[in-house]
Amino acid sequence: MLLTNRRVSLVFFCLAGMEVAWFTPFWLLVYRPARASVGWAYLLLLAALVAWTLVLELLSRTDLELGRYHLTALGLMAFTSLVLLGVALFWNHPSGDMRWLGPAFNALFVPQSGLPPALALVGGNLFLWQRATVATSRDVTFFGVGVNFRLGLLLLVVGGGIFSYVSGQNLTWLLWIYFTLGLLAVAIARIHEKAGDSQSAGTPLSGRRLGGLLVAVAATVGGVALLSGGYTAQAIWRALSITAPVWRLLRIVLVRVLIALEWLLEPILEWLLAWLQRIFAAGWIELAPQSPIVGAEEAQQMLTQENPSRFLELLRQAGIVLAIGAGVVLGVAILLLYLDKTRRRTVREQAEEAEAEAVTFGSGILGRGAQALRDMAGLVRRFGVSRQLLAAVSVQNIYANLCRLARRRGYGRRPAQPPDDYLPTLARAFSGQEEALARITAAYMRVHYGERPVTFAELAQLRADYHQVRRAERSESAE
Amino acid sequence: MARDDALDQITAQVHGAGGKSRDVPRDRGGQALAELRGRRYINKDKDTQFSDAWVFVSVLLTGFGMALDSRFLLAGALALLVIAAVGWLWNELSLFGLHYERRLSETRAFLGETVELTLEVRNRKFLPITWLQAVDIIPAVLPMDQAQARVNQTTHLGEFTSFWSLGAFQRVTRRFTVRCTERGYHAYGPVRMTTGDGFGMFSRTGALPLRQRLIVYPRLYAVAELRLPAKNPFGERLARETLFEDPLRTAGIREWQPADGLKRVHWKATARHHQMLSRLYEPSEEPQVLIFLNVATLTRHWLGNIPELLERAVSVAGSLAALAAELRLPVGLIANGFLPESDQPLRLLPGRSPDQLVRILELLAAITSFATRPIEELLITEAPRLPWGATLLVVTAIAHDELLATLVDLARAGRKVVLFTLAEKPPQELMPGITIYHLPHLVADLIVPELIQTADRERNAQSPIYRQGVA
């Protein structure tokens, strides 16, 4: 799998570089000789990991049985460990002279102060072999690579932080290597996964695209490296010092709040103290005899006998702190409840559907007023400014009042409903008044739709009809 | 105990959902711990790696770095912040300047033809798109030579997922060959595109309402395949009846005859040709052909349908329409189906337009197996509205008694009726006034050999048995 696909090979290489990056600080903590050249140590470890991975990959491609495969792998681990010991610690022995093996074994197992260098070397080599073994069967999904990236980053931060603190060396360059390889691995794994899920993938990571990705990663990490020069503790403190007035103000406010709280809670606390004093005075609570503590006797005397006010003062302070704590907890609880309520209300609001409503002023009062003016103008145009106009207005008012009374009784007139069509409804609203209603309706139609004015005799009759209807309506309501 | 089983079932369901499952602990202790952690199970399907912890760790590292005056920790904190910020910005801009285009070389095709489908993505900005996943809705029933769509089990729509990677101001085009193997209105789109930053921090999804339609006409039989008579295939009563003429519709001019009245003289043509010419009117009772297609393939709708049989019936209807158009007869189509994506019935009145056949074929392409009403009801409803000159061609895969009775009634009422039946057996009784074509040879390959009798028992088949799944 490692050698079958260019993208996968690249991801494996990046993962190897990341693992060596976080492993190097830890290894350098136990293998001091390599601290002199951290860069070379990183490169050698990386080369070893890549080499071991390739060896295992090639070994797995052979037709070896599983048992023989394991034996061969174990043999390779032992052999490489010995070679490493010989090269690193016994390099001055002549080639072919294997007498250094004895001291090498002694170096591994003879106890001495600290971790023996030989053990650190062999342990590091075995760790690399273990990672190489895992690498050949590793899943290069986006999730897996992402977890490796984040976990490795945490390990690097911890290991690098400790190493920097202990040795005083700057390992920042290891961070940049880690981020470069990590971001590249994550990006390629994502592309690999997305392309694999698709029915048409084209050329998922051509050389040009890979080059573009490398440029993007290098530009980002390079930018971070440049910016990190200015991101120092001093610079951050300088930046924070700008906000010093705010903190001073907050301190003042906080002190005032605490004083106010104390003032508010003082009566309760005094009552509490008095109650506690009564309890102690009554002798309800007896403390078990304690073994003498050096200096405790003096303190006890100072607190209870010689200086009882000091003990009470401590109790008072503790009570204040408890009260403030309770207040804070209560406040936080109220805040959380409010937020939860707001969130639930927000969810309900999301389910609503809003629609635009016609913009009116006072529920269309302007429109209705304008319509009334237009009606009045129409009457003036038809009847002129004369007594007939007043008669026409009176008829309209009578009919409007009639409609209002009917609506009150549940027999309203529909918009644009013709008066003659509405007449049966009026008759049902005011039963027994059919003739009067018919006259009023006919007069209204004459005035409203025609240009025939009503005479004063007719108007008097209409008024009589209207009052008759009103009386009948009142009597029915009274019953 | 039962409660434990229920918990196990729920856990197993969560495990089984969607292939890549969430790691939900199966034991009760693990579940309780997961509950305490705020139900945050590990989601392996998450395709982004940014979380709140990213910022938290950065702040934490900054605090430690300031306390210890460690440049290493501060650099790590800054890197986390800056990379997250760059990723966020990249992600926000990822859909900007992104164009997706889908083109079909033809929007109409006959069964068996191929159409080229072109997908094109353009990135019109400096920022590269390291990955783009486009999920395009395409008909799964039409196979493509280079790739194949998957059927979404939830929506039952074909989804074609394509992966793209584009540089700055780059255009990438891919071509696919679509084989039109199934009649119908095949809808393409909309498309849903997902992309994000190159570092795997965030992702964005955008929907593009890019809808297209590919109409695949039904297969048309030649007259020889239908085995219809070469002369008067729709019956002998189709001869032009010019007893009554429509003076509102002038068909042409002819030489004036002494019997012609002055109203009939075409004065403008007479003046132009310097000879007396009269108008030639169209007959008031024009021969027309109206095809009634029965989309039902079984007598009862709840018995289901036989898709292959419907296809043959549709092909017969289309072939008859083509034949009528070839004979220069106004032809129309009425079917007991409905238009796609609407509740309107399939109804196209006869016309002479050059596009009439294309319209009929498009309607036939849209037909589905869902019958809105029985064909006999449709005939009874529609017949009174049709002109008397119309010949009703009824195409059906089943010839049940109700339909036959309706046809007899229409014939008695003076309607010209021609029945094209694909049923296994022709009508057993004579039907006066109706021309009947029995076309079993068109469905011979669909009929399963029927077992009539065995050595120990006898079986009489009441209905034809069609072979399912044969194209």
Contacts between the chains, C-beta under 8 A, distances in Angstrom:
chain1	res1	chain2	res2	distance
A	141	B	44	7.9
A	142	B	47	6.1
A	142	B	200	6.5
A	143	B	44	4.9
A	143	B	46	7.1
A	146	B	49	4.3
A	146	B	200	6.4
A	149	B	49	7.3
A	150	B	49	6.8
A	153	B	76	7.8
A	154	B	57	7.6
A	156	B	76	7.8
A	157	B	61	6.5
A	157	B	73	6.7
A	157	B	76	5.1
A	160	B	72	5.1
A	160	B	76	7.6
A	161	B	64	7.2
A	161	B	68	7.6
A	161	B	70	6.0
A	161	B	72	5.9
A	161	B	73	5.3
A	164	B	70	5.8
A	164	B	71	7.6
A	164	B	72	4.4
A	164	B	73	7.9
A	165	B	68	6.3
A	165	B	70	6.5
A	170	B	71	6.2
A	170	B	72	6.7
A	171	B	72	5.6
A	172	B	71	6.2
A	172	B	72	5.6
A	172	B	75	4.7
A	175	B	72	7.0
A	175	B	75	5.6
A	175	B	76	5.7
A	175	B	79	6.2
A	176	B	79	8.0
A	179	B	79	5.6
A	179	B	83	6.8
A	183	B	83	7.1
A	183	B	198	7.8
A	183	B	199	4.9
A	183	B	200	7.9
A	186	B	49	6.7
A	186	B	199	6.3
A	186	B	200	4.2
A	187	B	130	6.1
A	187	B	198	5.0
A	187	B	199	6.1
A	187	B	200	6.1
A	189	B	200	7.6
A	190	B	47	7.0
A	190	B	130	8.0
A	190	B	131	6.1
A	190	B	200	4.7
A	191	B	130	6.3
A	191	B	131	5.0
A	191	B	163	8.0
A	191	B	165	6.8
A	193	B	47	7.8
A	194	B	47	8.0
A	194	B	131	5.1
A	194	B	133	5.2
A	194	B	163	5.4
A	195	B	131	7.8
A	195	B	163	4.4
A	197	B	133	7.4
A	197	B	161	6.4
A	197	B	163	7.7
A	198	B	133	6.3
A	198	B	161	4.5
A	198	B	162	5.5
A	198	B	163	3.8
A	199	B	147	4.4
A	199	B	148	6.5
A	199	B	149	6.9
A	199	B	150	7.0
A	199	B	160	5.8
A	199	B	161	5.5
A	199	B	162	6.8
A	200	B	119	7.7
A	200	B	146	7.2
A	200	B	147	4.9
A	200	B	160	7.2
A	200	B	161	7.6
A	200	B	162	4.1
A	200	B	163	6.9
A	200	B	174	6.3
A	200	B	176	7.8
A	201	B	162	7.4
A	201	B	163	4.3
A	202	B	162	7.8
A	202	B	163	6.8
A	202	B	164	6.7
A	202	B	165	7.4
A	202	B	172	6.8
A	202	B	174	6.3
A	203	B	165	7.5
A	204	B	163	6.2
A	204	B	165	6.1
A	205	B	165	6.8
A	206	B	165	7.4
A	208	B	167	6.3
A	209	B	128	7.4
A	209	B	130	7.0
A	209	B	165	4.9
A	209	B	167	6.7
A	212	B	128	4.8
A	212	B	130	7.5
A	212	B	167	5.5
A	212	B	168	7.9
A	213	B	128	7.7
A	213	B	130	5.8
A	213	B	198	5.9
A	216	B	128	7.0
A	216	B	130	7.7
A	216	B	198	5.3
A	217	B	198	7.5
A	217	B	199	7.6
A	220	B	82	7.3
A	220	B	83	6.2
A	220	B	86	5.1
A	220	B	199	7.5
A	221	B	79	7.5
A	221	B	83	7.9
A	223	B	82	6.8
A	223	B	86	7.8
A	224	B	75	7.7
A	224	B	78	6.1
A	224	B	79	4.7
A	224	B	82	4.7
A	224	B	83	6.8
A	225	B	75	7.8
A	227	B	78	6.1
A	227	B	82	6.4
A	228	B	71	7.6
A	228	B	74	7.0
A	228	B	75	4.1
A	228	B	78	5.2
A	228	B	79	7.3
A	231	B	74	5.3
A	231	B	75	6.9
A	231	B	77	7.7
A	231	B	78	4.5
A	232	B	71	6.7
A	232	B	74	6.5
A	233	B	65	6.5
A	233	B	66	4.6
A	233	B	69	4.9
A	233	B	74	6.8
A	236	B	62	7.0
A	236	B	66	5.7
A	236	B	74	7.7
A	237	B	66	7.2
